[in-house]
Amino acid sequence: MTYKKRVSAILLASALTVGVLAGCGSTSDSSSASGSGENGGSVELTNVSYDPTRELYEAYNKAFAAHWKEQTGQDVTVTQSHGGSGKQALEVANGLEADVVTLALEGDVDAIKDAGLIEDGYTEEFDNDSAPYTSSIVFLVRKGNPKNIQDWDDLLRDDVGVITPNPKTSGGARWNYLAAWYYFEKQGQSEEQIKESMKTLYSHVLVLDSGARGSTTSFVENKQGDVLLAWENEAFLSLEEYPGEYEIVIPSVSILCQPTVAVVDEVVDSRGTRDVATEYLNYLYSDEAQRLEAENFYRPSNEEILKEYTSDSESRTITEIPEDNKWIVSDGFELTNIDHFGGWTEATEKHFVDGGIFDSIYEEK
């Protein structure tokens, strides 16, 4: 099933489902719907999320609806909005009503906090810095890896076309950028040399889509480029949907991606949905939800459940999803994290604000 067909199927299923509405919108743009507060035997909730979580929250919203019904006797309808994480954060900050946000990184949630909609200390409200699941950045290449792309330095070759989204609008794109930066730093390059390497890499980017799912469509469906810089879950979904057509290459270094969740305090207090919104995010840490996350190729924060999906393979090339569903490769590569870059405030100010390093190295085609 293609991504376009799958989105259509999700929309159709959503229209026919009474309990949960998972409105997935277009492939790369955001979609939105407003909810209302508690009303008798039902409540509406809006979750504004980022591009690659569509399948996860389609499944999770159904599980949560059953959980909430059992706990309270109340029906809950969850409306989804998906798009590039930075763009989604900006829309919420500018008035798109969201009871909760489940975005690609803490820095995007900070933009909503800075607009006065989320209270300070939101990363302490839930476990693991309010990151119920994690991911990493990998390469998706075509069957047989015809360009023999093995690591970040291969992206500097003139014969390699790269697909990655725009760091100005996509949280996943910022993780991609920082993972590449870390690789060149590990090679002993000075900051000026890293900037030149990054400039060369981005000169090989064929198109900057606004979000990660748009980039997946550009690579998988539109057949653009030789390599997609992808969330781990996006890459595995491609293996699942197009068996035998693509391979995953895990670079020697990558970055631990921590998608961040938060209750939008201003909205839940005005709509009377704080209790259901808080439980919606809290239940992401339940055993049921943690396994749903793993089945959608996110890394559970529960260490015991994580082990259920972790293999002992050291191979950095994956051609198919293992039959035992142990898809997580934990050895053979190094993961840095955002702390290496001073946290998201420092990283954003240095690299991604208007006039930052990304603007200085990227020349729009």
C-alpha positions as a printed Julia matrix, in Angstrom:
365×3 Matrix{Float64}:
   0.0     0.0    0.0
   1.44    3.4   -0.93
   1.63    6.28   1.5
  -1.14    8.09  -0.38
  -3.36    5.02  -0.26
  -2.61    4.53   3.4
  -3.53    8.12   4.27
  -6.79    7.69   2.33
  -7.5     4.46   4.2
  -6.85    6.15   7.53
  -9.21    8.98   6.68
 -11.92    6.53   5.63
 -11.5     4.45   8.76
 -11.59    7.6   10.86
 -14.84    8.72   9.32
 -16.43    5.36  10.13
 -15.06    5.06  13.67
 -17.26    6.39  16.46
 -14.72    6.28  19.28
 -11.65    7.94  17.83
 -11.09   10.34  14.98
  -7.57   10.28  13.61
  -7.62   12.94  10.9
  -4.37   12.63   9.06
  -4.52   15.52   6.6
  -2.28   15.73   3.58
   1.05   14.02   3.23
   3.23   16.96   4.24
   0.91   19.77   5.39
  -0.77   20.08   8.76
  -4.43   19.42   9.34
  -6.42   20.64  12.32
  -9.73   20.48  14.05
 -11.01   22.16  17.2
 -12.48   20.33  20.13
 -14.74   21.28  22.98
 -14.56   20.63  26.68
 -16.24   17.96  28.71
 -19.9    17.6   27.84
 -21.91   14.98  29.65
 -20.8    11.53  28.57
 -18.21   12.61  26.02
 -15.1    14.73  25.7
 -13.05   15.93  22.73
  -9.29   16.22  22.66
  -6.93   17.66  20.05
  -3.39   16.34  19.68
  -1.09   18.42  17.47
   1.8    16.21  16.44
   4.54   15.95  13.84
   4.68   14.16  10.5
   5.79   10.55  11.12
   3.49    9.83  14.1
   0.33    9.34  12.01
   0.29    5.54  12.24
   1.3     5.49  15.9
  -1.5     7.79  17.03
  -4.07    6.1   14.82
  -3.45    2.99  16.95
  -2.85    4.77  20.25
  -6.0     6.9   20.12
  -8.13    3.77  19.91
  -6.3     2.2   22.84
  -6.62    5.35  24.9
 -10.32    5.7   24.13
 -10.9     2.19  25.5
  -8.75    2.95  28.57
 -10.54    6.24  29.31
 -13.96    4.64  28.83
 -13.07    1.88  31.28
 -11.69    4.33  33.83
 -14.37    7.02  33.63
 -17.3     5.7   31.6
 -16.77    8.65  29.27
 -16.33    8.53  25.5
 -13.34   10.45  24.15
 -12.81   11.62  20.6
  -9.23   12.49  19.66
  -8.58   14.73  16.68
  -5.1    14.61  15.15
  -3.07   17.27  13.38
   0.18   16.39  11.61
   2.87   18.38   9.84
   6.45   19.56  10.14
   7.16   19.89  13.87
   8.46   23.46  13.74
   5.52   24.52  11.61
   3.08   22.79  13.98
   4.6    24.55  16.98
   4.29   27.91  15.26
   0.64   27.27  14.43
  -0.18   26.36  18.04
   1.69   29.42  19.28
  -0.36   31.5   16.84
  -3.73   30.15  17.92
  -4.31   26.6   16.67
  -6.11   25.03  19.64
  -4.35   21.95  20.99
  -5.01   20.24  24.29
  -1.72   18.37  23.96
   1.28   18.53  21.67
   3.47   15.54  20.82
   6.24   17.16  18.84
   9.61   16.11  17.45
  11.77   17.93  19.96
  11.8    20.0   23.12
  12.83   23.11  21.22
   9.53   23.18  19.34
   7.54   22.85  22.56
   9.61   25.71  23.95
   8.24   27.94  21.19
   4.72   27.28  22.5
   5.88   27.88  26.1
   7.46   31.16  25.05
   4.09   32.21  23.6
   2.63   31.84  27.11
   0.53   28.73  26.42
   2.57   26.12  28.33
   3.86   26.6   31.85
   7.53   26.29  32.79
   8.69   22.87  33.93
   6.73   20.85  31.38
   9.68   18.49  30.82
   9.36   17.41  34.46
   5.63   16.65  34.23
   6.18   13.19  32.73
   8.99   10.64  32.91
  12.2    10.79  30.87
  12.01   14.55  30.32
   8.47   14.1   28.97
   9.75   11.85  26.16
   7.72    8.6   26.31
   9.58    7.13  23.31
  12.73    7.93  21.38
  14.15    7.39  17.91
  17.33    7.93  15.92
  18.35    9.04  12.43
  19.25    6.46   9.77
  19.75    6.31   5.99
  17.18    4.77   3.66
  18.68    3.66   0.34
  17.4     1.74  -2.66
  17.72   -2.04  -2.94
  21.32   -3.15  -3.21
  22.55    0.3   -2.13
  23.73    1.1   -5.69
  25.74    4.16  -4.59
  27.35    2.21  -1.7
  26.34    4.83   0.87
  27.7     3.76   4.26
  28.29    6.9    6.3
  27.87   10.65   6.45
  30.99   11.41   4.39
  29.43    9.55   1.44
  26.8    12.31   1.31
  29.54   14.71   0.22
  30.13   12.86  -3.05
  28.97   14.63  -6.2
  27.14   11.54  -7.44
  24.86   11.3   -4.37
  21.5    13.07  -4.25
  20.18   13.61  -0.71
  16.59   13.97   0.51
  15.99   15.63   3.9
  13.36   18.1    5.11
  13.85   21.75   5.95
  15.32   22.46   9.42
  13.36   25.72   9.5
  10.04   23.85   9.58
  10.83   20.23  10.52
  12.06   18.92  13.85
  13.28   15.72  12.23
  15.39   17.8    9.87
  17.11   19.41  12.85
  17.98   16.0   14.26
  19.36   15.05  10.78
  21.48   18.19  10.68
  22.91   17.74  14.18
  23.71   14.06  13.6
  25.7    15.01  10.49
  27.43   17.85  12.33
  28.47   15.45  15.11
  29.94   13.01  12.59
  32.2    15.63  11.05
  33.17   16.83  14.51
  34.17   13.24  15.37
  36.43   13.25  12.31
  38.49   15.96  13.98
  37.28   18.8   11.77
  37.36   22.37  13.07
  34.12   24.32  13.15
  34.99   26.06   9.9
  35.75   22.73   8.26
  32.46   21.3    9.58
  30.61   24.25   8.06
  32.22   23.51   4.7
  31.3    19.83   4.96
  27.71   20.74   5.87
  27.58   23.22   2.99
  28.66   20.49   0.6
  26.12   18.05   2.04
  23.25   20.5    1.67
  24.35   21.41  -1.84
  23.46   17.79  -2.69
  19.95   18.05  -1.2
  17.53   17.92  -4.11
  14.47   19.3   -2.3
  13.72   20.52   1.22
  10.2    19.37   2.06
   8.42   21.05   4.97
   8.19   17.83   6.98
   9.63   14.34   7.33
   6.67   12.55   5.74
   6.9    14.82   2.71
  10.57   13.86   2.33
   9.67   10.17   2.57
   7.15   10.66  -0.22
   9.76   12.47  -2.33
  12.19    9.57  -1.96
   9.91    6.54  -1.87
   7.05    7.51  -4.2
   8.57   10.21  -6.38
  11.89    8.34  -6.68
  14.01   11.43  -6.01
  17.53   11.15  -4.66
  19.82    8.29  -3.68
  19.44    8.47   0.1
  16.78    9.65   2.53
  17.85   10.95   5.94
  15.01    9.54   7.98
  13.57    8.93  11.39
  14.16    5.29  12.27
  10.41    4.6   12.24
   9.94    6.16   8.79
  12.69    3.96   7.38
  11.2     0.78   8.84
   7.72    1.7    7.59
   9.22    1.91   4.1
  10.7    -1.58   4.47
   7.32   -2.82   5.65
   5.32   -1.23   2.83
   7.78   -1.84  -0.01
   9.45   -5.19   0.77
  12.58   -5.79  -1.26
  12.75   -2.23  -2.64
  14.71   -0.42   0.07
  17.4    -0.98   2.68
  18.31    0.77   5.9
  21.92    1.79   6.49
  22.8     2.78  10.05
  25.62    5.34  10.0
  28.57    4.97  12.37
  27.24    7.82  14.52
  23.76    9.21  14.91
  21.74   11.07  17.52
  19.19    9.99  20.12
  16.01   11.78  19.12
  13.67   12.64  21.99
  10.17   13.62  20.8
   8.61   15.71  23.57
   5.02   15.78  24.82
   3.23   18.49  26.79
  -0.18   19.6   27.98
  -1.09   23.02  26.55
  -2.07   24.61  29.85
  -3.84   27.68  28.5
  -6.11   25.56  26.28
  -7.0    22.77  28.72
  -7.85   25.24  31.45
 -10.15   27.2   29.15
 -11.8    24.04  27.8
 -11.95   22.02  31.01
  -9.93   19.13  29.56
  -6.9    19.04  31.86
  -7.7    15.64  33.41
  -8.2    13.81  30.11
  -5.27   15.6   28.45
  -2.92   14.71  31.3
  -3.99   11.07  31.28
  -3.67   10.97  27.48
   0.03   11.73  27.78
   0.56    9.7   30.95
  -0.9     6.58  29.29
   1.82    6.77  26.64
   4.06    5.23  29.32
   1.75    2.27  29.98
   2.87   -1.21  28.92
   0.16   -1.34  26.25
   1.22    1.98  24.74
   4.93    1.21  24.98
   4.42   -1.93  22.9
   2.32    0.02  20.39
   5.19    2.48  20.09
   7.67   -0.34  19.47
   5.33   -1.95  16.92
   5.35    1.4   15.11
   9.18    1.41  15.22
   9.72    3.88  18.04
  12.06    3.0   20.91
  10.09    2.5   24.16
  11.33    4.32  27.25
  10.51    1.25  29.36
  13.83   -0.62  29.42
  12.25   -4.05  29.84
   9.91   -3.56  26.87
  12.79   -2.07  24.87
  14.67   -5.35  25.31
  11.75   -7.27  23.76
  12.4    -5.48  20.45
  16.22   -5.24  20.58
  18.41   -7.61  18.56
  22.01   -8.6   19.19
  22.97   -7.98  15.57
  25.88   -5.64  14.84
  25.04   -5.33  11.15
  24.55   -1.76  10.02
  22.53   -2.79   6.95
  18.92   -3.94   7.34
  17.1    -5.35   4.32
  13.9    -6.57   5.98
  12.0    -6.44   9.24
  13.06   -9.43  11.35
  10.41  -12.12  11.78
  10.84  -11.99  15.55
  10.23   -8.19  15.39
  13.56   -7.49  17.08
  14.18   -4.48  14.89
  16.22   -2.28  17.24
  19.97   -2.38  16.59
  21.8    -1.25  19.7
  25.4    -2.08  18.79
  27.76   -1.07  16.01
  27.1     2.67  16.09
  27.31    5.6   18.48
  24.45    7.84  19.56
  25.07   11.38  20.77
  22.28   13.52  22.24
  21.16   17.12  22.38
  23.16   17.76  25.55
  26.3    17.58  23.41
  25.06   20.74  21.67
  24.24   22.56  24.9
  20.53   21.77  24.86
  17.89   22.99  22.46
  18.03   26.66  23.36
  21.74   26.88  22.55
  21.5    24.63  19.5
  18.62   26.63  18.05
  20.3    29.98  18.62
  23.5    28.8   16.98
  22.19   26.78  14.06
  18.53   27.36  13.21
  17.4    30.92  13.94
  17.26   33.38  11.06
  20.86   34.25  10.31
  22.17   31.11  12.04
  24.67   28.63  10.65
  22.11   26.77   8.56
  21.18   29.97   6.74
  24.86   30.64   6.07
  25.55   27.23   4.54
  22.36   26.58   2.56
  21.82   28.16  -0.81
  18.31   27.59  -2.12
  18.27   26.08  -5.57
